[in-house]
Amino acid sequence: MSLLDRRTVLIAGVAVTLAGCGDSKDSGSTPSPSQTPTATTPPPSTTAPTTTPSSTPSTSAPTLTSTAPNWNTFASSLKGRVYLPSTSGYAAAHQLFNPRWDSVRPTAVVKAANPGDVQKAINFARTNKLVLVPKSGGHSYVGASTIANGLQLDVGALKTMSYANGVLTVGAGARLYDVHAFLDRYGRSLPTGTCPTVGVAGLTLGGGMGIHTRTYGLTCDRVVSMGVITADGKAHNVSATSESDLFAALRGSGGGNLGVVTSFQFATIPATKLGFFRLTWPESQAAAVVRGWQKFAQSAPTTVWGNLHIDAASNGTLSIRVLGVSTTGDATAAAAQLESFVGAKASGRTLSVKSHMEAVKYLGGGTTSPRQGFLAGSDVLKGPMDAATITGLLGAVKAAARAGTPASAILDPLGGQAAKEPAGGSSWPWRSALAVIQWYSSAQGTSAKTFIANGHKAVRPASAGGYVNYVEAGRAVSSYYGGSAAKLQAAKKKYDPTNFFHTPYTLS
């Protein structure tokens, strides 16, 4: 998911946490005899479905038939591989980006080598009444791409790319850094998040926010067509003119709801030089900075983007800064405009210009990202926060700082092109919203949960819901879909009438 990143990069010698990352390579070869899964693994146990997600991504699995799945026959039918708990390599095969989900053990992991493998996996799971969850990059905040007592379908090997006439064709398993590096050869880019190892599928299907959001819209807005396998195992190529209802529903509703996407075609954007600014203020100016940033998010040109970081410092104070980008290549005027809205000059000020790939590496902290543990959530701001809400927001982060909890509130602006419905429609529900707040902590225990709960409570008067690429446990699924819920439910009924794709985090 999406959509921006948890990555920590070094800017002028200072660690800067960017907004959340939102997704192992596999040869796709047929298992050797010594690695071929056997059918002796006991069938998965079942659990009852829940209406409120728990912190563990297990989900309900329908009662199995009396005949155990024939894993040998299934494995031999694939170009890719099947991993059971008894198979060498299983431990690594089911891992996600966040190590906290390592204890979740799927009944099996399928590493698909092509769309045909995806079809076979869906048909096999349906026949054997196994819950199936797709995995692209594995960055889901709640571990939604793994599952106890079910089938994890990994599309990471579907990562081939081609480019022609401004359009990128890419497999659903491609990672963001690889996509940008490939497009750079042609002087092209895409509006995406920044974490280099996020999978293009998860980011795109949930929306996809980043530095180009205001200039070119969300990642999902650039999709021209998608290859998708639905719950009945049938392959579709959807676009604005072919099964347009499914096309629109897939653009912004989040992964795992309506099918498994295997490929995308994107209308690309120019890979131009970007102007950067980094402004910092003392804690005493925090409220003024939030007020000024809100005006900036409303009034800045669509060529300008800047996200606000309110971090809990280890000494119990707040760190306040804005990292901004201008797609014109010069951020001088944008920085000055923000300072004018704040009503105070920044105490720290850095300006720079970077090429496309320099910017990609700078924002992503390099070309890859190590696995990391974290806890996170979100709120979508329907409009500017009033003074009391701003005070509450700052207080939530301040309380975490005083408690010694590593915590950040990261505000990403919307507006500009992201406020416009793209041709072909979209299920992204927050076109009129001001911004998205990400609540993020590298801690994972009670203190982190308290911080996120305090953040939600503080901004409740201004919150419209949550961002589906930042899905979190304990929150109503409907809060991520806003006004798009009815159309999504209609698409679900049409394309997945038996609710084959179901976890605590999907539409029902």
QUINOR-V158910 format. One record per residue. N is the residue number from 0. PSI is psi in whole degrees, 0 to 359 (* if undefined). OMEGA is omega in radians with two decimals (none if undefined). NEAR is the number of other C-alpha atoms within 12 Angstrom. Layout:
# QUINOR-V158910
N;PSI;OMEGA;NEAR
N;PSI;OMEGA;NEAR
This chain:
# QUINOR-V158910
0;*;none;53
1;227;2.93;52
2;*;none;52
3;75;-2.14;49
4;150;3.12;49
5;349;-3.04;49
6;146;3.05;37
7;121;3.14;30
8;164;3.10;28
9;118;3.12;18
10;116;-3.12;27
11;37;3.09;17
12;5;-3.12;9
13;133;3.11;15
14;127;-3.11;19
15;119;3.09;35
16;121;3.09;43
17;170;-3.06;45
18;159;-2.79;48
19;139;3.05;52
20;114;-3.09;53
21;*;none;55
22;*;none;53
23;126;3.14;31
24;150;-3.10;27
25;139;-3.10;27
26;342;-3.11;19
27;14;-3.11;28
28;160;3.09;24
29;138;-3.12;27
30;141;3.03;29
31;163;-3.10;18
32;323;-3.11;13
33;342;-3.09;12
34;356;-3.08;22
35;126;3.14;30
36;147;3.07;33
37;163;-3.11;26
38;14;-3.09;24
39;351;3.11;19
40;131;-3.11;22
41;150;3.13;20
42;153;-3.10;30
43;149;3.01;33
44;169;-3.11;26
45;153;3.08;21
46;157;-3.11;22
47;144;3.11;17
48;152;3.10;21
49;153;3.11;25
50;334;3.07;21
51;123;-3.07;22
52;141;2.98;28
53;181;-3.10;22
54;355;3.13;27
55;127;-3.03;28
56;44;2.95;42
57;158;-3.10;40
58;176;-3.09;39
59;136;3.02;32
60;128;3.14;36
61;156;3.13;29
62;130;-3.09;22
63;157;3.01;24
64;167;-3.09;17
65;340;3.14;11
66;124;-3.14;15
67;152;3.10;24
68;142;3.10;32
69;88;-3.06;23
70;325;-3.14;33
71;311;-3.13;25
72;317;3.13;17
73;311;-3.11;32
74;320;-3.10;35
75;344;3.14;23
76;350;-3.03;26
77;153;2.92;29
78;331;3.11;28
79;209;-3.02;36
80;157;3.04;45
81;133;3.08;49
82;125;2.98;41
83;165;3.12;39
84;334;3.13;31
85;356;-3.06;23
86;137;3.03;29
87;131;-3.13;21
88;354;-3.11;24
89;318;-3.07;28
90;318;3.12;24
91;328;-3.06;23
92;325;-3.05;36
93;2;-3.12;47
94;147;3.00;36
95;182;-3.14;42
96;320;-3.10;40
97;117;-3.10;36
98;345;-3.10;27
99;343;-3.13;27
100;8;-3.11;35
101;334;-3.10;27
102;347;3.11;20
103;123;-3.02;34
104;104;3.06;33
105;154;3.02;44
106;324;3.11;44
107;156;3.03;47
108;126;3.05;47
109;121;3.04;51
110;98;-3.08;45
111;141;3.10;44
112;343;-3.11;35
113;172;3.13;35
114;330;3.10;38
115;323;3.09;26
116;324;3.11;36
117;315;3.10;49
118;314;-3.11;37
119;322;3.14;37
120;318;3.11;49
121;315;3.14;39
122;320;3.14;26
123;315;3.13;32
124;318;-3.13;39
125;316;-3.13;31
126;321;-3.07;25
127;10;3.07;29
128;46;3.07;33
129;136;3.00;40
130;134;-3.11;47
131;135;3.03;50
132;135;3.10;52
133;152;3.08;54
134;130;3.03;49
135;277;3.09;52
136;344;3.08;49
137;27;-3.10;48
138;9;-3.12;51
139;135;-3.11;49
140;333;-3.12;49
141;14;-3.13;42
142;34;-3.05;51
143;349;3.12;54
144;20;2.88;55
145;166;-3.05;48
146;134;2.99;44
147;140;3.07;36
148;38;3.12;37
149;188;-3.06;48
150;122;3.05;46
151;122;-3.11;48
152;106;-3.06;51
153;118;3.13;52
154;18;-3.07;50
155;333;-3.14;47
156;350;3.10;37
157;82;-2.97;42
158;15;3.11;36
159;151;-3.11;26
160;146;3.00;28
161;158;-3.09;22
162;137;3.06;24
163;133;3.00;16
164;42;3.08;15
165;1;-3.08;22
166;129;3.05;25
167;128;2.97;33
168;125;-3.00;32
169;142;3.07;39
170;154;-3.03;36
171;345;-3.12;46
172;358;-3.11;44
173;145;3.13;42
174;156;-2.97;45
175;318;-3.14;52
176;316;-3.13;37
177;323;3.10;32
178;313;-3.13;43
179;319;3.13;39
180;320;3.11;26
181;312;-3.10;28
182;332;-3.12;34
183;332;3.10;27
184;334;-3.08;17
185;7;-3.11;23
186;29;-3.08;22
187;168;-3.13;29
188;184;3.03;39
189;149;2.97;47
190;113;-3.11;43
191;180;2.92;52
192;188;-2.99;51
193;339;-3.09;51
194;122;-2.97;50
195;335;-3.07;44
196;4;3.06;47
197;139;3.10;50
198;142;-3.08;54
199;330;-3.08;57
200;307;-3.11;61
201;316;3.13;57
202;310;-3.04;54
203;315;-3.04;54
204;333;3.11;51
205;358;-3.12;46
206;282;3.09;49
207;93;3.13;53
208;156;3.09;55
209;195;-3.03;48
210;340;3.14;46
211;7;-3.04;48
212;315;-3.08;44
213;331;-3.10;41
214;319;-3.03;35
215;0;3.14;36
216;188;-3.13;42
217;164;3.07;48
218;317;-3.11;48
219;336;3.14;52
220;340;-3.10;50
221;358;-3.12;44
222;130;3.10;44
223;319;3.11;36
224;163;3.12;35
225;143;2.92;40
226;128;-3.07;36
227;142;3.06;41
228;123;-3.11;37
229;178;-3.01;40
230;336;3.12;38
231;4;3.12;29
232;7;-3.12;29
233;145;3.13;23
234;137;3.13;27
235;148;2.93;29
236;106;-2.98;27
237;147;-3.13;31
238;187;3.13;30
239;341;-3.11;25
240;358;-3.14;17
241;113;-3.07;17
242;55;-3.02;24
243;333;3.12;24
244;319;3.10;27
245;321;3.10;42
246;310;-3.13;40
247;320;-3.12;41
248;323;-3.13;45
249;340;-3.13;50
250;82;3.02;50
251;359;-3.08;49
252;351;-3.08;53
253;153;-3.11;47
254;162;3.03;50
255;6;-3.10;46
256;317;-2.92;45
257;351;-3.10;45
258;182;3.08;48
259;112;3.12;53
260;133;-3.12;51
261;339;-3.14;47
262;159;3.12;42
263;152;2.85;45
264;127;-3.11;37
265;140;2.92;39
266;117;-3.01;31
267;172;3.12;37
268;164;3.12;32
269;142;3.07;26
270;83;-3.05;30
271;169;3.01;27
272;148;-3.12;26
273;139;3.03;33
274;134;-3.13;33
275;145;2.91;39
276;149;3.05;38
277;118;-3.10;38
278;136;3.09;39
279;149;3.10;36
280;156;3.05;30
281;162;-3.13;23
282;329;-3.12;27
283;340;-3.14;18
284;8;-2.98;26
285;310;-3.10;35
286;320;3.12;31
287;322;3.13;30
288;317;3.12;40
289;315;3.11;40
290;315;-3.13;32
291;321;3.13;33
292;323;3.11;46
293;319;3.07;38
294;320;3.12;28
295;315;3.14;38
296;330;3.14;40
297;325;-2.90;29
298;343;-3.09;24
299;153;3.08;33
300;155;-3.14;26
301;349;3.08;29
302;359;-3.04;31
303;139;3.09;42
304;143;3.06;49
305;128;3.10;49
306;146;-3.04;47
307;129;3.13;41
308;123;3.02;45
309;106;-3.00;48
310;144;3.02;47
311;113;3.14;39
312;155;-3.07;28
313;342;3.12;20
314;10;3.10;16
315;3;3.13;21
316;179;3.09;27
317;141;3.00;35
318;127;-3.05;38
319;124;3.13;39
320;160;3.05;45
321;130;3.01;47
322;119;-3.04;43
323;159;-3.11;49
324;140;2.98;43
325;126;-3.13;36
326;357;3.04;36
327;344;-3.10;26
328;355;3.13;26
329;117;-3.07;25
330;8;-3.07;34
331;310;-3.11;27
332;323;-3.14;23
333;318;3.12;36
334;317;3.14;39
335;322;3.12;26
336;316;3.12;29
337;316;3.12;45
338;323;3.14;34
339;323;3.09;22
340;323;3.11;25
341;326;-3.11;28
342;16;3.12;22
343;137;3.07;26
344;146;3.09;22
345;145;3.09;31
346;339;3.04;20
347;138;-3.01;23
348;123;3.11;25
349;132;3.08;26
350;144;3.11;27
351;166;3.07;26
352;134;-3.09;26
353;148;3.02;26
354;173;-3.13;26
355;305;-3.08;35
356;330;3.02;34
357;319;3.13;25
358;318;3.14;38
359;314;-3.12;40
360;322;3.13;29
361;312;-3.11;32
362;328;-3.11;44
363;357;-3.11;39
364;25;-3.12;30
365;203;-3.06;24
366;354;3.12;27
367;175;3.12;26
368;129;3.13;29
369;156;3.08;23
370;141;3.14;27
371;147;3.06;27
372;146;-3.12;28
373;169;2.99;37
374;137;-3.04;43
375;165;3.08;48
376;190;-3.08;45
377;162;2.91;45
378;139;3.05;45
379;122;3.13;41
380;118;-3.13;37
381;342;3.11;30
382;184;-3.13;30
383;142;3.08;32
384;143;3.06;33
385;178;-3.04;23
386;318;-3.11;20
387;321;-3.13;18
388;320;3.08;27
389;317;3.10;32
390;318;3.11;24
391;318;3.10;27
392;309;-3.14;45
393;323;3.13;41
394;324;3.13;32
395;318;3.12;36
396;322;3.13;47
397;320;3.12;34
398;321;3.09;33
399;319;3.13;39
400;315;-3.13;29
401;330;3.13;22
402;357;-3.12;22
403;21;3.14;24
404;121;3.06;34
405;122;-3.02;39
406;149;3.12;47
407;141;2.88;49
408;119;-3.05;50
409;119;-3.04;44
410;115;3.12;45
411;127;-3.11;45
412;150;3.00;53
413;217;-3.14;47
414;189;-3.11;40
415;224;-3.10;31
416;333;3.13;28
417;344;3.12;38
418;353;-3.07;27
419;133;3.10;25
420;127;-3.12;26
421;160;3.06;28
422;134;-3.11;21
423;350;3.08;27
424;167;-3.09;31
425;152;3.07;44
426;3;3.05;40
427;121;-2.96;44
428;1;-2.92;38
429;39;-3.09;41
430;328;-3.08;37
431;3;-3.06;26
432;159;3.13;34
433;316;-2.99;34
434;171;3.01;45
435;129;3.03;48
436;129;2.97;46
437;126;3.03;53
438;121;-3.01;53
439;137;3.04;48
440;137;3.06;42
441;351;2.97;32
442;162;-3.08;26
443;5;-3.08;27
444;207;-3.07;19
445;321;-3.10;15
446;321;3.10;27
447;318;3.11;33
448;321;3.12;30
449;317;3.12;28
450;313;-3.10;44
451;319;3.10;42
452;319;3.10;31
453;322;3.10;29
454;312;3.09;41
455;313;-3.10;36
456;320;-3.08;23
457;321;-3.04;31
458;9;-3.09;38
459;320;-3.13;27
460;336;-3.09;24
461;0;-3.03;30
462;134;3.07;32
463;344;-3.08;32
464;208;-3.12;35
465;167;3.13;42
466;121;-2.99;47
467;335;3.07;52
468;351;3.03;52
469;38;-3.07;48
470;144;-3.10;46
471;159;3.14;42
472;148;3.04;34
473;5;-3.12;23
474;141;3.14;30
475;130;-3.13;24
476;325;-3.10;32
477;338;-3.09;30
478;347;3.14;30
479;350;-2.98;39
480;346;3.05;37
481;227;-3.11;30
482;355;3.13;21
483;354;-3.00;27
484;315;-3.07;26
485;315;3.13;19
486;324;3.10;26
487;320;3.11;36
488;323;3.10;28
489;318;3.10;21
490;322;3.11;30
491;315;-3.13;31
492;325;-3.09;22
493;314;-2.99;21
494;346;3.09;32
495;62;-3.01;30
496;336;-3.14;21
497;5;-3.13;19
498;44;3.11;30
499;314;3.11;37
500;98;-3.12;44
501;129;2.98;40
502;176;3.07;44
503;351;-3.06;39
504;9;-3.11;47
505;168;3.04;44
506;149;3.08;38
507;*;none;29
